[in-house]
Amino acid sequence: MLDKQQQAAIGFAYIIENLQTCSSFGEELARHTHAYPCEENARLCRELENVRLLAETIRSDAAREALSAAERALMQLKDVRRSVARSREMTLTDVEFFEIKRFLIKLDALAEAFSKIPCGERLNKIDIHPMPHALSIVDPDGMRAMTFRVSDSASAELAKIRRERKRVDAELRRDPVEGRDGLEAERTLLAAMEESEELRIRTEMTKAFAEHSHEAEQVIKSIARFDFALAKARLMCSRGGSIPKVYANGQRVLLNEMINPQTADALHSSGRKFTPVSIELLSGSTVITGANMGGKSVAVKTLALNVLLALCGFPVFCGEAELPHFAGIHLLCEDMEDSLGGLSSFGGEMIHFDGILSEIKTESTALVLLDEFARGTNPHEGAALVRAAVKYFNNRRGCFALITTHFDDVACCAPMHYQVIGLKNVEPAVLDAALAGNDASRASVLPKLMDYGLYRVASDVNPPRDALAICRAMRVSDEFMRCVNAEETKK
């Protein structure tokens, strides 16, 4: 799968950062998010179903109070897992008992709120319930106070010792001259006796609670899963998205109207809008062609993001999504320069590409994404390398490859070919009028005219010739453009 640097590049880390969990348990799951392996497809589908059910519940006004109460309760939970586990090994301290007692009291509130969530009983592997027997051990008086002290009722001997110590303390407060040394010695002895009796009682309490420790750990796991799934559902409702269909033996990748939230937010801050991208991939190679500023890289990263989200049990930012359960995702989209080894960017790229070829041999299904592959060498050899890659992946069973390029005679080798719409639908007069300003304004206007959407074309259609149109639109030197036109005429 993708490493941390690649995850950040495609916007996955941005999604995790914007995920709003309510508890430390849910936050930990979010922080350690990973793709489900192929053999856990059923578990992945159950998680996606949980997110779907919670998203439906969030949209229901009837459940708003219950969800808010559950989130408030989640926020008040402290992590007691270490103390719970320690109860099976050694006597717990007063502080640990205080934390466990507080947790169990807050669990009561969470369980009550959870029971009022309409979909609660249908959530898979999520069972949040109170633990009254465990609570009665750490709070035998049933006062539900947010404090902990071994109760007098726990032992007649302890109650007697504390009464005696209280008497001695009262006498010492009267500041007697005679007999003070004896009273202080008696108080020291009583304090030791009290500590010993409390230790005995805490040891018994620890053993009694330890019998409930595994149940407590299972409840905590349910709390973590609930919090994490709820955060994903809230993200889906706030940003728009859908639940993907991830098939164990899927035959295609279908992503309609997909967006990349990180890129969309960056564009929005500069007054621009993200163009949703739709694409379908079948086993073998799919090629995208278009000008270098035509959005091919954005399409690749957006696809990588949404596929990774789906495999991690997240909603996807698409109108519709269907894909196989990939064993691996491989991305080659930036200069891979090995500065330590003295390799050029092209050499580094080939090292990484060879690593991808080795990895997919061991994977039942793989998604390979190559953005402007072999761009670091001359056009003749670069085109040959890309054509070879297209043909290689065509013959790899279970391999879905998406390759972007601006080289000619590449798409003809691929079963599927897409082009970036670019300036295709912009009338020349409209383009000239929009770019009539100075250099700075032209640089900012042109991206707004570009349509970064994709459309499918025949495999034998050559890459669009947007480069010269862009040069003319940007008012590049007339003298230079006459030279360009002369070169074009020679072809």
N, C-alpha and C positions, 0 to 999 in steps of 0.2 A: 504494500500500500504506500501511500504518499508519506514522505517524511515531514517533519514540523515546518521546515522552510517552504516546502511545496504547499502544505496546507495553508500557510499564511498567504502565499502568493495567489491562491485561487479564492481566498476570502472565507475559508473555513474557520480560521482562528477568530475572525471578525464575528461570525455567528456565535461561537462559544462565548466570546466576551459580552455579547448582547443578550445572552441567555440569563434570565432572572430567576434563579432558584431561591428558595426561602430558607433552607436549612443547610448546615454544614454537610449533611449526608448527601443531599442532592447536588451541592456544589462539587463534592468529591467525584461523583459519577460524571458530572459535566467535564471536570478537569481531566479525567482519564478516559474520555470518550474514545472508542475504537470501533472499527468495522466488525460486524458479526462474521465469523467464518462461515463458509458454505454449508458445513454440516449443522449449523444452527439456524437455518432458514426459518424453521417453525418458530423459534424463539424471537427472531427478528420480526416476523409477521405479527406475533402476539404483542410486541412492543408498539408496533405501528398502529395496531388496533386500539391499544390503550390511549395513544395520542389522539386518535380519531374520536373515541368516545369522550375524552376530556374536552376536546375542541367543541364538540356538539354541546356539551354541558356548559362551557363558557359562554356560548352564544345564547343560551337559554336564560332569560331573566329570572326564572323561578329558582335557579340554583345559585344566584349571585351571592346571597347571604351565607349559604353553606360554604361556598368556595372561599369567601373572604375570611370566614371564621377559621377554616382549615389553614389558610396561609398565615394568619396571625399566630395560630398555634405552632406551625412549623418554625416560624421565626424565633420562638421562645425555647426551642429545644437545644440543649447542649449535648455535645458528643460525649457519651458515657461508655463507649465500647471498651475502652481499656479497663475501666473499673469493673464492668460486667464480666469480662474475660478473667480478670484477676480474682474474682470471687471463687473461681474453681481451683485456685492455687494457694491463696493466702488470705489471712484475715483483712477485711477492708477497714480503712480508717474512718473517723467521723466525717471528714471532708468527702470521702468517696460515697459514704452512705447519704450524705446531704445531696450530692449531685444526682444519685440514683433516685432518691425520694422525689426530688424536684422534677426529674425527667418523667417519672411515673404519674405524678399529678398532672403535668402538662400533657402527657399521653392521653389521660382521660378526656381532656378538652378536645384534643385532635380527633380521637376516636368518635366522640359524639358528633363533631362537625362532619367527619368522613361518612358516618352512617346516614347523614342527610343529603349526601351528594347522590343524585339519581342513578348515576352509572357506577357507583362505588362497588356494588356486588358483582358487576360484570367485568371489572378490571382484572386482567390476568396476572397471577402471581403477586397480587397486592392485597394483603390482609392486615388492616390496621385495627386493632382491638385493644380495649383496656386490659390491664393485668391486676385485677383486684387482690388476688392471693399474694402476689409479689409485693404490692403496695402495703398490704396488712403486715407484712414482715418488717418493713422499714418504718411503718407508721402504725404501730399496734394500738395506739389510743384513738386512731381515726380522726385526728384533729385537722389533718391536711395543711398544717402550718409549713411555710417555706423555710423551716429550720430543721436541724437534727441534733438530738441529744438522747442518749440511751435513757429510756423512761424508767421512773421509779417502779412502775408496774411490772417491769420486766423481771424483777427479782426482789423478794422480801429482804434478802440480805443487803442488796444495794440500797433499798429504801432506808433500812436501819442505819447503815453507814452514813448516808447523807444527812439523816436527822442528827446523828451524833456530831457530825462535822459542822452542821449549822449551829448546834448548841455551843461548840467550842469557839467558832468564829464570833458568835454573839458575846461570849465572855471576853474574848480578846479585844473586842471593840470597846469594852468598858475600861480598857487599859489598866488592868490590875497590876499592883506592884509585886505582891506575893503570889507565887505559883505560876508566873508567866512562862518561865522556862518549861514547866511541865505541860502547860496548855499548848505551847508551840510544838513540843515533841509529840503530843497526842494528835495535833492537827496533821503533822507530817505523816504519822502512822496511818491516820484515817484516809489521807489523800492517796497513799500508796495502796491501801486496801480498796478504795473506790476505783482507782485505775485498774487494779487487778480484776475486780469484779466486772468492770465495764469491758475489759478485754475478753473475759470469758463469755460475756453476753454477746459481744460483737462477733466472736468466733462462731457462736451458735447461729446468730442471725446470718452470718456470711454463708454458712453451710446450708441454711434454709433457703436463702436467696439463690444460691448456686444452682439449686434444682430448677429454677426458672430462668437461668441465664441463657440457655439456648433459645428458649422462646423469645426472650428479650432481643436477642441478636436477630432472629427472624423478623420480628416486628420492625426493628431498625432498618433492615434491608428493604422491607415493604415501604417504609417511610421514604427511604432514599429513592426507590423506583417511582413512587407516587409524585414526589417533589420534582424529580427530573422530567417525568412525562408531562406533568402539569406545566412546567416551564416551556417545554417544547410546544405544547398545545397553545399556550398564550402567545408564543412567538408566531405560530402559524396564523392565529386569529388577528394579530396586530399587523403583520407584514403581508398577509395573503399567502396562500400556499395550498398544497394538497397532500394527501397521503399517497405515496407511491405504491405501485404493485411490483413486488420483487419476487420473481419466479425462480425456483430452484433450477429449472431447465428452460429458462427464457430463450426465445429465439430472436429477439430484437430489442433495441433501445429506442424508446419513443418518448420524447420530451417536447411538450407543446407549450409555447409562450413562457419559456423559462427566463428568469432574471438572476442577476447576481447582486444581492443587497449592498455589498460593500461598494461595488462600482456604481450602482444606482444612486447611493447616497452621495458619493463623490461628485457625480454628474449633477445631482440636484443642487448641491451647494454652489455650483457654478452656473446655475440657470438652465441646465440641459436635462434631457430625459433619456433614460435607458430604453433602448429598443428591445422588446422581448424577442427571443430567438426560439425557433422551433426546428427540430431535426429528428430524423429517424436513421438509425444505424442497423445494418444487418451484419451477420458474420462475414468477415473479410474486411476490405478497406473501403472507407468513404473519404473522399477528397473535398476540401473546401478551397476554392480559388478566389482571388480578389486582390485589390491594391493593398500595399503594405499598411496604409492607414484605414483600411476598410473594416476593421473590427473582427478579423479572423481570430486573433489572440483572445479577445474577449469571449468569443463564442466557445473556444476550447476550454477556457478557465471556467466559464459558466456551466458547461456540461460536466466538467470534472467536479465542480463544487456540488452540483445537485446529485450526481451519482454517489459521491462519497457520503453526502447527507443521508441518502436513502439507505445505504449499507450500514450506517451508524444508527439507524432507527429514528431518524429525524423526518419531519415533513419536508417536502421539497418546494422550492419557489417556482412552481410551474402550474399551468392550468390542468395538466394531465401528465402522468409519468408512469412508464412501464419499462422494466429492465430485468436482465438476468441477475442472479446473485453471483457477482464477479468474485473470483478468488483473489484478484489483484487489479490495481489501477496503476498505470505507469504513465508518467508525464515528462515530456522533454520539451521545455518551452522557453528556455533562456540560455544565454551564453554559458556553456559549461567549461570554463577555463580553469585548468589545473596549474595555478601559479607556482606551487611547490615543485611540480614535475617539469615545469617549463613548457607545458603544452600550449598550443594555440587554442582559441575558443573552439575551433573545428575539431582539433584533436580531443579536447575534453568532451565534446559532444559525442564523438564516436565511442569513447570509453563508456560513457553512460548508456549509449544506445546498445552497445554489446552486452552490457549488464542486463538491460531489459530483455534482450533476446534469450539470455540464459535463464532468466526468471520465469518467463512465460512457458518455457518447456515443462516446468513442474506444476503449472496451474491448469486446472480443468477449464476455466473461463477467465479471460483477461480483457481489460480495456486498455488500449494503448493510444496515447494522445501525443502526436508529434506536431509541434507548431513551427512552421517554416524550417523544416528539417533540412540539413545540409546547406543552410544559407551562408555558411562561412567559407565556402569554396567557390570556384568559378561556375557560371551557369551551366556549361556543358556537363561537367562532372557532377554538379549538384543535381541536375535533372535526372541523370542516370542513377544516382543514389536513391532519389525519391521514387523513381519508377521501380527500382529493385525492391524497395521497402513495401510499396503497394502490392507488388506481386507476391512477396514473401508472406505478408499477412493474409492475402487472399487464400493461401494454401494452409494456413494454420487453423485447425479445427478449434472452435470455441474462442477464437480471437476476434475482437471487435476493434478495429483501428480507425482512428480519425486523424487525417493528415492534412495540414494546411500548407499551401505553397503558392508561389506566383510564377513557378516555372511552367513552360509550355510542355505539351505532350506527356503529361503525367496523369491527368484525370481520365484519359482514354483507357488506362489500365485498371481503373476502379469500377466496381459494379454500381456505385452511387457517387454522384457529383453534385455539390452545392456551390453556389456563388453568393458572395455578399452583394446585396442590391446596390449599395454605394450611391453613385450619382445617376443611376440608370433612369430614374423617373423624374429627374429634375430637368426642366426645359432650359435650353441654352440661354434664352433671354432672361429667365428668372435667375439663373446662376450669375450672369453678367451683372444684373442689377444688384443682387445681394452682395457681390464682391467688388463694388465700385469704390469702396473707401480706401483708406491707407493700408499699409502692410499689416499693422497691428490688428485692425478691424477685420481684415480678410482672414487672418489666422484664427480669429475667434468665431467667425461666421461659418467657415467651411465645415467644421465638424457638425454644426447644427443642420446643415443641408444633407449630410450623409445619412443614408438609411442603412443601419448595421444589421438589418434582418437578413435571413438566408432564403434562397429559393432554389428548388431542385431543377437541374438542367441535365441534358444528355451528357453522357461521358465524353463524347468527342467535341464538346464545345470548349473553345480555348478560353483561358483566363480573360476577364474583362480588361479593357484598355483604359482604365481610369487614370493612370499615371500622367499621361499627356494632358488629359482634360483638367486634371488638378493643377498642373504646371501653368496651363493657359489661364485658368480661373484665378490663380494666385498672381497673375500679371508678371510672370518671370520674363526677363529681358527679351524684347522682340527680336533683337539681333540673334540671341542664343536660340530662340524658338524657331527662327528661320533655318538655322543649322540642323535642328532636330527634325524639322519637316523634310529637309533635303535627305537626311538619313532614312527617314521612313519611306520616302519615295523610291529609294534604291532597292527596297525589299521586294 
